[in-house]
Amino acid sequence: MATAKDSLLLKFRPTDSALGVTRKTVKSMATRLGVPETQVVHLALARLAEETLASYAADSGPLNARQLTAVKADAAKHLPKGKLQSEESLFP
């Protein structure tokens, strides 16, 4: 059972806009999707969270000169050596 901390009062807008929708719109969406109105709100919030929140932890910023040199040196060890055999391009 949801507690008061787990609940949110949602006030619908009088008209649909980029910042909100009417109850009629939510009901129409629920009918079309075949889910309860609450599920429509959860779907919308989940999509917004996916678009706006980072899906990974923030890193410590750009590499410093020493780190960049180390990465380049390591990469050079793993890159192929020798003459180019053939070349293809997506854009001629």
Buried (B, 14 or more C-beta within 10 A) or exposed (E): EEEEEEEEEEEEEEEEEEEEBBEEBBEEBBEEEEEEBEEBBEBEEEEEEEEEEEEEEEEEEEEEEEEEEEEEEEEEEEEEEEEEEEEEEEEE
